[in-house]
Amino acid sequence: MSTLVQSYLPGRTELRRSSAVLVLAALGLLGLLVAGVTIQYNAAIAILVTIGFALALATLYDPYWGATVLVVVLTVIPVERTYNSFLGHNIGNPLQIIMPVLLGLCLLRALKSRELPKPIWPDLLVIGLGVAGLISLFFTGHLAWEWKKYGNKILYPMGLYYLVRLVPLDHRKLVRLIKIGLAVVALQGIVMIVQDRAGSSPIYSTHGGRATGPFGHFWTAAAYMVMWPSLFIYMGSSATSSWGRGLSFLGLLVNAYAITRTDQRAATALLLVVAGVCLLAPRTRSAAIKALIIGALAYIPWSMTAAGSDLLDRFDETDESRVAYREAAFATLRSSRWHPLFGVGPYQGDSAMTHIDTSQLENRRVLMWGSRERSVAEVAEEGAALHNVYIALLLEFGTVGAMLALALAISLLKSMLRIYTQGNHDGRIDRGLIVAVLGALVAWGGIGYVHNVYSFTAPMALMFFWYGVVVGHPQAFVRSRPAEPVADQHVDRAERVK
């Protein structure tokens, strides 16, 4: 039982496990009672109260379970905006409350048990990137009215990195967490498919008629869901029974189909890329090949459906909107509106480009979304969100923020390469797992090429989670050493007696 639970009970330095369970059960009943009262006024807040108690109790018992509940929350409760619609009610972003409380509990436990992790360079880099954005907003005069948006989409997701750093994590716990996450993502995929079929949902609202689940926007749903297929493939390759393998591939099919129902071409194309990444490890190679074969067979009937045909038609459309956005962004970088060190401020790129001198832009017309022509100057004058996270980092965070982000990427790649290439003579390094995580991060980076992905809360939180695992817990990719056979132990004992 957690020492933190013991320390908060008056008059006792030691607590038997049965008594601690009774205390946790009593607190849980209290949470359900509060939720039962709250539900009479607002069903959404009642759900959040229940989740809040579950997070607190799970963290008091073991921070690992608190982190698990939080990962599950990302796929169940809307976290996209400051206010979200859930069960017909508006609720605040739950990360505003959940993340600080959970971090505080984990920090107290780590201090009490003297298990506070040693600082590493990525800790400072993550803090530096968060502070760089705040400085940029302050320097450009936007901090007063943009700090809530910045907190929801950058700072609270960053909290997941520090949560992972404070959580004791090994290979067994990480695999168990992945299994729980995959089960929830598969269920969420089913909800999205039903939502798409019915055209609405009693729990979540749709966005433009497209399936979203709890993610607010269909592009956010696609960005989050596409970070899981490689983990489905890994779990299918790790399953020891035909049931496990079958469920993993069924979950992969549900996940892939839900992604296509968001009508996002980039996320659909990334399914092939992610499966290709899984070919890098011998352990996941066979499962990846089977997934590609099953996908190819399923493609034929899917392409004959109305939904499949509509999405394939979108691939044939000529869409040069990203070209116009990039040219307008480059023109802003050359203008006096852009500060070389601090940029124009996070989420201010579209506003900044409306103030540049458009006469310097090439007077060319581009076909937008396959339906209408616009000039690059017109796009800049109206202002457009940058659909490219790499350009957006430089434009909005400035050189300081871009260099910190580059340092984060380099540290991530170095850590992954170190884990993958270290000696594996006894087969303890789980290279299939590191490749599966690489697939999730490649999916995030691919989405970032066509969207400003740091505007999407849930994918950002998941990215920081995996970043924390890779750089902070390399031991989580090492399997436990198998126990010595009993016969060998008897032989060794007999030799020592002699």
Secondary structure as UniProt FT lines:
FT   HELIX           3..7
FT   TURN            10..11
FT   HELIX           17..38
FT   TURN            39..41
FT   HELIX           43..61
FT   HELIX           63..74
FT   TURN            75..76
FT   STRAND          83..86
FT   TURN            87..88
FT   STRAND          89..92
FT   HELIX           95..112
FT   TURN            113..114
FT   HELIX           121..139
FT   TURN            140..141
FT   HELIX           143..150
FT   HELIX           151..155
FT   HELIX           156..166
FT   HELIX           171..198
FT   TURN            208..209
FT   HELIX           213..215
FT   HELIX           218..225
FT   TURN            226..227
FT   HELIX           229..238
FT   HELIX           242..260
FT   TURN            261..263
FT   HELIX           265..277
FT   HELIX           278..280
FT   HELIX           282..304
FT   HELIX           306..316
FT   HELIX           321..334
FT   TURN            336..337
FT   TURN            340..342
FT   TURN            346..347
FT   HELIX           349..353
FT   TURN            354..355
FT   HELIX           358..360
FT   STRAND          365..368
FT   TURN            369..371
FT   STRAND          372..375
FT   HELIX           376..382
FT   HELIX           389..392
FT   HELIX           393..397
FT   HELIX           398..421
FT   TURN            425..426
FT   HELIX           431..450
FT   HELIX           453..455
FT   HELIX           457..472
FT   HELIX           474..477
FT   HELIX           486..497
//
